[in-house]
Amino acid sequence: MRLSEHIYRTISSIRGPLLFADGILAVRIGEVVRIAYPDGTVSDGEVLKIDGGTVLIQVFGETRGLDLATPLVFTDAVKKAPLSAEIIGRVFNGSFLPLDGAPMFVPERWGPVTGMPLNPTARARPEEFIETGFSAIDGLNTLVKGQKLPIFSSAGLPAREMAAGILRNSRLAGGGEFAVVFVALGLTHHDYSFYMQVLAEMKSGFVAFINRAGEPVVERLLAPRFGLAVAEYLAFTRGMDVLVLVTDMTNYCDALREVSTAREELPGRRGYPGYMYSDLASIYERAGRIKGMAGSVTMLPVVTMPEDDITHPIPDLTGYITEGQIVLSRELHQREVFPPVDVLPSLSRLMQRGIGAGHTREDHRRVANLLYKHYAKGRDLRRLEAIVGRDGMIESDRLMLDFAEAFERELVNQGGARRDIDETLDTGIALLRRFSLETS
C-alpha cells in the first residue's frame, strides 16, 4: 500500500476552512486530501503548507461537523478538473457540481486546475478582434484574442448588466468556434437569480461557474481556476477561441484575505496578503495564444474598486498585470448613459494589433483617433464652461461642448441594444460629419 493511501486521524485543530494535521508522512504541496464527514459525505482539501510532520490543509467546503477524529486520505494527486466537449452549455458551482439539473458528464480527460506551465517564448502576440457588442469597447478600446482587459467598476454601477451584455453578445467578428466561460463569485441571491435567468436564455455557447455568497469561501478561490482549466481545454485541445468573463475579482481577493487571516499570515496593504500580486498573476497570465496552435484564451475580469479608489491594492495590482482597463463612470451612470464607460481613462494597449484592414475596417484607427481627439477637447472645455458660462465661450468651443454631449448620448450610450463594429464606426462617422469634424 502506498503511503498516500494511508488514512490519518491526526487533526490537531480546525480554524475556519483550514485543518492542521500531525504526523503526516510523504506529502507534497498541492496534494488533494479526501475528507470523510460523519454523515458519510466526502469533500476535498488541498495541502497548503508542510512544517515537519504537521500539514496545513485547505478544505473545499464547510468544516462544520468535522472533529479531531475525522479521517483524512492523502491521494498523491493534485486538484484536477473533469474535461469534455459536453461541458458547453452547462452551469456548475464553485466545486464543479452541476447547478442546471442535468447529470454530470463523463470526462474525456482530467486537467490540473493550476494549468500547465507555458514557456513565454511559445506565446503568440495577441491579435484579431473580439466583438463585445459595446461601441465604447469595440470602437475605442478594442479587445483582441489573448488579451487581459479588466473592467474597473464601483459600487452602484451597472457592471452586472454590462457583464450580462458581454455574455450574451460577444462573438468573433470573422466567425469561427467561440465560447464564453463565465465565472461569478460571491453572488447575492438577487444577482444569482439575475445571472441564472441570463444563462437560461442563452441555451449554449457558454460554460458557467457560479459561487454564491453563502457558500464556502474556498470555493471562491477555486471557481476561477476551474473556469480557466476548462477554457484552456476548449482553446488548446478543441481549437476554440474562448473569452473568460470573471465577476467579481474583488470578491476573490476578499476571500484570499480571509483565508490568509485564518492561516495567521502577516498582512500586507489593506490587510491583503503580500503574495496577492503573484496569486492574481497566476490567474491573469493564463490568458494568451500559443504559436502554431489554434485557439486562444482572452480574459475580461470585472473589478469593483473599493471606495471608488483606483489606487486600492486590487485594481492597482490588476493594472500591473493586465493590458489596459475599461473604466466605468459614476457621472455617466447618473445621467442614464449605458454602458457608462469613461472613454478617456480607458485603454486597450493591444488595440492596434486587432483593428484595421483584415481585422475590423480600414478606417477604424482614423475614426477612433478623431473621436478621441474631439471628445477630449470637449471634456476639457467643460471646466471652462463651469467658470465663464456657455455664453462667455467662443463658437468653436461651444461646438466642442455639443460634440462631447452628443458623443456620450449617441455613441457611448446604447441601452440594451447590440452594435456590431460596422454600426459603431458608422455611428462615429455620422457624428463627426454632423459637426464637420470628419477630416480635422
ROVEX-716882 format. One record per residue (C-alpha): x, y, z. Coordinates in nm, 4 decimals. Layout:
BEGIN
X,Y,Z
...
This chain:
BEGIN
0.0000,0.0000,0.0000
0.1328,0.3422,-0.0924
0.1820,0.5954,0.1834
-0.0642,0.8205,0.0001
-0.3350,0.5579,0.0565
-0.2951,0.5651,0.4337
-0.5814,0.7038,0.6390
-0.4820,0.9515,0.9091
-0.6928,1.0587,1.2050
-0.4482,1.3140,1.3417
-0.6237,1.6504,1.3064
-0.4873,1.8781,1.5776
-0.7039,2.1871,1.5161
-0.9736,2.3312,1.2886
-0.9695,2.7034,1.2031
-1.2359,2.8204,0.9617
-1.1692,2.6486,0.6269
-0.8322,2.5152,0.7481
-0.7260,2.1892,0.9121
-0.3964,2.1193,1.0894
-0.2896,1.7541,1.0934
0.0153,1.5992,1.2680
0.2329,1.3003,1.1897
0.1810,1.3061,0.8133
0.4476,1.1343,0.6003
0.5436,1.1656,0.2294
0.3135,1.4532,0.1413
0.3553,1.7351,-0.1129
0.2279,2.0898,-0.1581
-0.0944,2.0962,-0.3598
-0.1813,1.7321,-0.2897
-0.5526,1.6548,-0.2760
-0.6859,1.5207,0.0543
-1.0179,1.3339,0.0839
-1.2094,1.4275,0.3985
-1.4837,1.1928,0.5192
-1.7618,1.3683,0.7156
-1.9523,1.1906,0.9951
-2.2712,1.1938,0.7819
-2.0986,0.9940,0.5067
-2.0324,1.2782,0.2650
-1.6840,1.3318,0.1281
-1.5121,1.6615,0.0478
-1.1733,1.7534,-0.0910
-0.8952,1.9593,0.0570
-0.5543,2.0751,-0.0596
-0.2206,2.0761,0.1195
-0.1089,2.4385,0.1587
0.1890,2.4101,0.3906
0.4205,2.1445,0.5354
0.6139,2.2051,0.8566
0.7960,1.8873,0.9546
0.5201,1.6329,1.0173
0.2485,1.8995,1.0532
0.0393,1.9724,0.7449
-0.1975,2.2639,0.6766
-0.5000,2.1619,0.4662
-0.7438,2.3981,0.2961
-1.0927,2.2439,0.2780
-1.3035,2.2935,-0.0366
-1.6290,2.3091,0.1557
-1.7644,2.3599,0.5044
-1.5717,2.2400,0.8090
-1.8810,2.2308,1.0286
-1.9416,1.8783,1.1552
-1.5758,1.7775,1.1476
-1.3951,1.6647,1.4619
-1.0385,1.5734,1.5505
-1.1034,1.2057,1.4670
-1.2176,1.2796,1.1116
-1.0323,1.0505,0.8672
-0.8037,1.2120,0.6065
-0.6894,1.0260,0.2931
-0.3917,1.1680,0.1029
-0.4288,1.0901,-0.2693
-0.0814,1.1652,-0.4095
-0.2522,1.3774,-0.6802
-0.3139,1.7449,-0.7449
-0.6607,1.9000,-0.7872
-0.7943,1.8293,-1.1362
-1.0956,1.9351,-1.3400
-1.3081,1.6951,-1.5486
-1.2966,1.7999,-1.9144
-1.5112,1.7130,-2.2147
-1.6736,1.8782,-2.5166
-2.0072,1.8070,-2.3428
-1.9300,2.0802,-2.0907
-2.0540,2.3549,-2.3255
-2.3939,2.4884,-2.2191
-2.3568,2.3651,-1.8601
-2.3717,2.5509,-1.5263
-2.1681,2.4392,-1.2222
-2.0974,2.5636,-0.8717
-1.7539,2.6512,-0.7347
-1.6827,2.2832,-0.6628
-1.7667,2.1740,-1.0202
-2.1026,2.0204,-0.9257
-2.3929,2.0730,-1.1715
-2.6423,2.3503,-1.0947
-2.8554,2.3075,-1.4082
-3.0324,1.9865,-1.3071
-2.8554,1.7774,-1.5716
-2.6366,1.4801,-1.4762
-2.2598,1.5131,-1.4615
-2.0934,1.4408,-1.7942
-1.8396,1.1615,-1.8445
-1.4938,1.3246,-1.8562
-1.2867,1.2809,-2.1685
-0.9793,1.3676,-1.9648
-0.8731,1.5408,-1.6422
-0.6642,1.8568,-1.6281
-0.4883,2.0271,-1.3335
-0.6766,2.3344,-1.2117
-0.3498,2.5281,-1.1899
-0.2963,2.4863,-1.5642
0.0167,2.3777,-1.7458
0.3319,2.5923,-1.7359
0.3621,2.7939,-2.0568
0.7017,2.8897,-2.1932
0.6914,3.2676,-2.2543
0.8735,3.2208,-2.5855
0.5869,2.9968,-2.7032
0.3339,3.2767,-2.6648
0.1926,3.4296,-2.9822
0.1157,3.8024,-2.9843
-0.2485,3.8802,-2.9068
-0.4281,3.9954,-3.2202
-0.7598,3.9568,-3.4041
-1.0712,4.1345,-3.2940
-1.3286,4.0024,-3.0437
-1.6591,4.1888,-3.0654
-1.8377,4.2572,-2.7354
-2.1337,4.4462,-2.8823
-2.0486,4.7646,-2.6890
-1.9269,5.0580,-2.9016
-1.7122,5.2098,-2.6245
-1.5079,4.8878,-2.6174
-1.5186,4.7671,-2.9773
-1.4611,5.1048,-3.1416
-1.2353,5.2826,-2.8944
-1.0773,5.0233,-2.6613
-1.0778,4.7149,-2.8784
-1.0437,4.3689,-2.7218
-0.8195,4.1224,-2.9076
-0.7666,3.7479,-2.8806
-0.5321,3.6530,-2.5977
-0.5616,3.9866,-2.4153
-0.6330,4.0552,-2.0467
-0.8584,4.3624,-2.0251
-1.0193,4.4335,-1.6847
-1.3374,4.6340,-1.6301
-1.2948,4.8730,-1.3346
-1.6308,4.9427,-1.1738
-1.7555,5.0963,-0.8477
-2.0349,5.0122,-0.6066
-2.3722,5.1015,-0.7538
-2.2593,5.0991,-1.1182
-2.4187,4.8552,-1.3659
-2.1224,4.6176,-1.4008
-2.3692,4.3289,-1.3626
-2.5768,4.4396,-1.6603
-2.2615,4.5073,-1.8618
-2.1262,4.1588,-1.7858
-2.4603,4.0102,-1.8908
-2.4447,4.2074,-2.2175
-2.0950,4.0772,-2.2932
-2.2057,3.7244,-2.2029
-2.4978,3.7456,-2.4476
-2.3408,3.9458,-2.7292
-1.9686,3.8728,-2.7570
-1.8546,3.6884,-3.0695
-1.5769,3.6588,-3.3261
-1.6259,3.9202,-3.5959
-1.4977,3.6806,-3.8624
-1.6871,3.3766,-3.7392
-1.5329,3.0561,-3.6012
-1.5798,2.8419,-3.2942
-1.6251,3.0665,-2.9929
-1.7384,3.0179,-2.6326
-1.7619,3.2248,-2.3148
-1.6509,3.0800,-1.9814
-1.8417,3.2791,-1.7203
-1.7255,3.2771,-1.3564
-1.9387,3.4608,-1.0977
-1.8049,3.4897,-0.7428
-1.9778,3.5742,-0.4143
-2.3220,3.6390,-0.5650
-2.6124,3.7644,-0.3556
-2.9467,3.5898,-0.4057
-3.0662,3.8730,-0.6315
-2.7542,3.8624,-0.8513
-2.7680,3.4825,-0.8616
-3.1267,3.4905,-0.9907
-3.0322,3.7553,-1.2473
-2.7409,3.5601,-1.3943
-2.9249,3.2270,-1.3918
-3.2026,3.3906,-1.5956
-2.9473,3.5239,-1.8448
-2.7878,3.1786,-1.8777
-3.1286,3.0131,-1.9203
-3.1980,3.2443,-2.2149
-2.8624,3.1678,-2.3809
-2.9021,2.7861,-2.4024
-2.5492,2.7246,-2.5394
-2.2159,2.8857,-2.6290
-2.1049,2.9188,-2.2668
-1.9796,2.7355,-1.9588
-2.0643,2.8894,-1.6197
-1.9260,2.8518,-1.2683
-2.1448,3.0210,-1.0067
-2.0381,3.0781,-0.6457
-2.2916,3.2285,-0.4049
-2.2108,3.4498,-0.1069
-2.3275,3.1912,0.1477
-2.1166,2.9093,0.0057
-1.7699,2.8132,0.1338
-1.5197,3.0920,0.0829
-1.2601,2.8500,-0.0516
-1.4861,2.7744,-0.3497
-1.4448,3.1401,-0.4423
-1.0727,3.0744,-0.4874
-1.1287,2.7515,-0.6774
-1.4008,2.8565,-0.9257
-1.1784,3.0828,-1.1441
-0.9210,2.8049,-1.1706
-1.1854,2.5538,-1.2759
-1.3066,2.8052,-1.5336
-0.9570,2.8605,-1.6720
-0.8857,2.4855,-1.6845
-1.1987,2.4480,-1.8979
-1.1001,2.7495,-2.1127
-0.7530,2.6069,-2.1765
-0.9011,2.2713,-2.2735
-1.1502,2.4258,-2.5169
-0.8830,2.6567,-2.6606
-0.5766,2.4388,-2.6933
-0.7313,2.0935,-2.7270
-1.0508,2.1819,-2.9145
-0.9104,2.4792,-3.1078
-1.1785,2.7243,-2.9939
-1.1446,3.0934,-2.9120
-1.2588,3.1381,-2.5523
-1.3483,3.4549,-2.3632
-1.3236,3.4170,-1.9835
-1.5505,3.6667,-1.8063
-1.4971,3.6809,-1.4285
-1.7116,3.8882,-1.1928
-1.6062,3.9992,-0.9392
-1.2326,3.9725,-0.8699
-1.2768,4.1912,-0.5621
-1.4759,3.9085,-0.4030
-1.1940,3.6714,-0.4978
-0.9331,3.8938,-0.3288
-1.1504,3.9315,-0.0180
-1.1711,3.5513,0.0012
-0.7929,3.5339,-0.0354
-0.7573,3.7781,0.2554
-0.9996,3.5765,0.4696
-0.8068,3.2534,0.4165
-0.4762,3.4325,0.4738
-0.6071,3.5673,0.8062
-0.7153,3.2173,0.9105
-0.3622,3.0979,0.8307
-0.2288,3.3755,1.0605
-0.0071,3.5186,0.7864
0.1406,3.8653,0.8123
-0.0880,4.1077,0.6257
0.0244,4.3444,0.3518
-0.1518,4.6555,0.2167
-0.5073,4.6987,0.3493
-0.4816,4.3579,0.5169
-0.4417,4.1641,0.1919
-0.1652,3.9007,0.1817
0.1700,4.0051,0.0424
0.1513,3.7344,-0.2238
-0.1730,3.8694,-0.3732
0.0171,4.0034,-0.6768
0.1613,3.6618,-0.7647
-0.1727,3.4946,-0.6920
-0.3572,3.7290,-0.9306
-0.0815,3.6817,-1.1887
-0.1295,3.3030,-1.1687
-0.4869,3.3645,-1.2888
-0.4469,3.6512,-1.5365
-0.1370,3.5133,-1.7073
-0.3247,3.2018,-1.8169
-0.4772,3.4127,-2.0939
-0.2986,3.4099,-2.4258
-0.2272,3.2377,-2.7556
0.0323,2.9709,-2.8366
0.2441,2.9782,-3.1513
0.1414,2.7185,-3.4044
-0.1788,2.6248,-3.2215
-0.5375,2.7150,-3.2941
-0.7483,2.8636,-3.0165
-0.6983,3.1417,-2.7645
-0.7911,3.2389,-2.4087
-0.8957,3.6014,-2.3559
-0.9891,3.7482,-2.0172
-1.2328,4.0210,-1.9115
-1.2239,4.0338,-1.5300
-1.4602,4.2737,-1.3525
-1.3007,4.4559,-1.0581
-1.5166,4.6633,-0.8213
-1.2901,4.9334,-0.6810
-1.3460,4.9685,-0.3032
-1.4401,5.3282,-0.2156
-1.4067,5.4195,-0.5862
-1.0289,5.4152,-0.5319
-0.8315,5.3089,-0.8401
-0.5133,5.3059,-0.6252
-0.6623,5.0383,-0.3964
-0.4408,4.7239,-0.3969
-0.6865,4.5169,-0.6033
-0.7221,4.7461,-0.9095
-0.3645,4.8674,-0.8617
-0.2123,4.5183,-0.8845
-0.4555,4.4190,-1.1587
-0.3363,4.7145,-1.3655
0.0261,4.5994,-1.3386
-0.0550,4.2524,-1.4749
-0.3137,4.3270,-1.7430
-0.3022,4.5148,-2.0731
-0.5237,4.8159,-2.0188
-0.8555,4.8816,-1.8463
-1.2186,4.9743,-1.9128
-1.3272,5.2328,-1.6534
-1.6939,5.2863,-1.5647
-1.8080,5.6385,-1.4702
-2.0488,5.7270,-1.1899
-2.1233,6.0618,-1.3563
-2.2300,5.8957,-1.6831
-2.4399,5.6440,-1.4918
-2.6215,5.9232,-1.3086
-2.7009,6.0736,-1.6496
-2.8504,5.7365,-1.7548
-2.5795,5.6534,-2.0071
-2.5380,5.2764,-2.0530
-2.2805,5.1357,-2.0589
-2.1257,5.4207,-1.8533
-1.7756,5.3715,-1.9959
-1.5445,5.6668,-1.9339
-1.3543,5.6591,-2.2611
-1.0628,5.8870,-2.1685
-0.9071,5.6892,-1.8787
-0.9954,5.3609,-2.0512
-0.7247,5.1990,-2.2603
-0.6596,4.8826,-2.4594
-0.2827,4.8587,-2.5026
-0.3145,4.5884,-2.7695
-0.5884,4.7582,-2.9701
-0.3568,4.8484,-3.2596
-0.2951,4.4802,-3.3401
-0.6622,4.3920,-3.3626
-0.8004,4.6684,-3.5841
-0.7692,4.7895,-3.9409
-0.7842,4.6088,-4.2745
-0.8260,4.2342,-4.2317
-0.9487,4.2710,-3.8729
-1.2209,4.5339,-3.8428
-1.2237,4.8098,-4.1044
-0.9519,5.0064,-4.2796
-1.0784,5.3374,-4.1388
-1.1039,5.2170,-3.7785
-0.7864,5.3806,-3.6491
-0.8587,5.7146,-3.8158
-1.2179,5.7299,-3.6900
-1.1166,5.6306,-3.3357
-0.8405,5.8942,-3.3276
-1.0767,6.1709,-3.4409
-1.3423,6.0721,-3.1877
-1.0868,6.0644,-2.9051
-0.9336,6.3958,-3.0086
-1.2558,6.5959,-3.0238
-1.4185,6.4296,-2.7232
-1.1122,6.5005,-2.5088
-1.1237,6.8655,-2.6185
-1.4956,6.8903,-2.5344
-1.4452,6.7301,-2.1934
-1.1632,6.9713,-2.1147
-1.3793,7.2705,-2.2118
-1.6456,7.1717,-1.9586
-1.4179,7.3071,-1.6865
-1.4003,7.6416,-1.8657
-1.7779,7.6402,-1.9076
-1.8172,7.5973,-1.5316
-1.6158,7.9195,-1.4797
-1.7261,8.1568,-1.7563
-2.0551,8.0009,-1.8591
-2.1558,7.8873,-2.2066
-2.2328,8.2427,-2.3249
-1.8785,8.3515,-2.2428
-1.7231,8.0932,-2.4784
-1.6419,8.1301,-2.8476
-1.8487,7.9454,-3.1088
-1.5874,7.6752,-3.1811
-1.5650,7.5910,-2.8102
-1.9440,7.5645,-2.7826
-1.9329,7.3281,-3.0820
-1.6885,7.1015,-2.8968
-1.9144,7.1018,-2.5893
-2.2073,6.9936,-2.8059
-1.9938,6.7241,-2.9689
-1.8893,6.5804,-2.6292
-2.2537,6.5649,-2.5207
-2.3617,6.4003,-2.8475
-2.0675,6.1560,-2.8253
-2.1830,6.0337,-2.4832
-2.5525,6.0228,-2.5747
-2.5253,5.8637,-2.9184
-2.2031,5.6603,-2.9326
-2.1253,5.5529,-2.5769
-2.4915,5.5205,-2.4774
-2.6685,5.2331,-2.6495
-2.9011,5.0954,-2.3833
-2.9634,4.7242,-2.4212
-2.9074,4.7261,-2.7988
-2.6177,4.5372,-2.9552
-2.3952,4.7091,-3.2106
-2.1539,4.5364,-3.4435
-1.8287,4.7065,-3.5393
-1.9682,4.8479,-3.8651
-2.2585,5.0116,-3.6809
-2.0162,5.1528,-3.4239
-1.7847,5.3073,-3.6822
-2.0743,5.4335,-3.8950
-2.2257,5.5998,-3.5869
-1.8913,5.7655,-3.5136
-1.8506,5.8878,-3.8722
-2.2059,6.0281,-3.8769
-2.1324,6.2127,-3.5532
-1.8101,6.3625,-3.6916
-1.9821,6.4687,-4.0123
-2.2670,6.6389,-3.8298
-2.0126,6.8627,-3.6559
-1.7941,6.8920,-3.9703
-1.5063,6.7173,-3.7949
-1.4551,6.4075,-4.0108
-1.1332,6.5351,-4.1707
-0.9989,6.7650,-3.8995
